[in-house]
Amino acid sequence: MKRISIVIADDQMLTREGLRTILDLEDDLEVIGVARNGEEVCDMVETLRPDLVLLDIRMPIMDGISALKRIKQSHPDVFILILTTFIETDYIVEGLANGRADTC
């Protein structure tokens, strides 16, 4: 069975580590990296080539929408799941416009 490789990007340590702990309990999932900001996650995607990125929208240095655009430009095959507690239409529209509609 192929394991799904995951990179988590969130500026909150508790969120990053909590997600890692939960996901690592699953036999078919493997967290291969965690990032604190959009720039770190973009670098990780380049080197680690994950199947999936869990991406927070609001992060320092580079926000999640900017990271999404950069990742999709160079690695359109990487699936991205956006994590947010903010209900702002601009974020939702921007995220969908730069992602793949068939993964919603």
C-alpha positions, 0 to 999 in steps of 0.5 A, a space after each residue: 500500500 502506497 502511503 500518502 506523503 503530507 507536509 503541514 504548514 501552519 504558524 501555530 506550533 500546537 496546530 502543526 504538531 497536533 495534526 502531525 500526531 493525528 495523521 501519523 496514527 494512520 497507516 496510509 498517511 505519513 507526515 514528511 515535513 512541517 513548516 511555520 510559514 509559506 516560504 518554508 512550505 514552498 521550499 519543502 515542496 520543492 525538496 520533499 515532493 509530497 502528495 498533499 499539503 495542509 496549508 494555513 491561510 494566514 502565516 507570516 513571511 508568505 501567506 497561504 494563498 501566495 504559497 498555494 499559487 507558487 506551489 501550483 505553478 511549479 507542482 500542479 499535481 500536488 493536492 492542497 487542502 487549505 486550513 483556516 478559521 477565518 470566514 472571509 470571502 476573499 480568501 475562499 475565492 482566491 483559494 478556489 481560483 488558484 486551486 483545482 475545482 475538481 478537488 473541492 
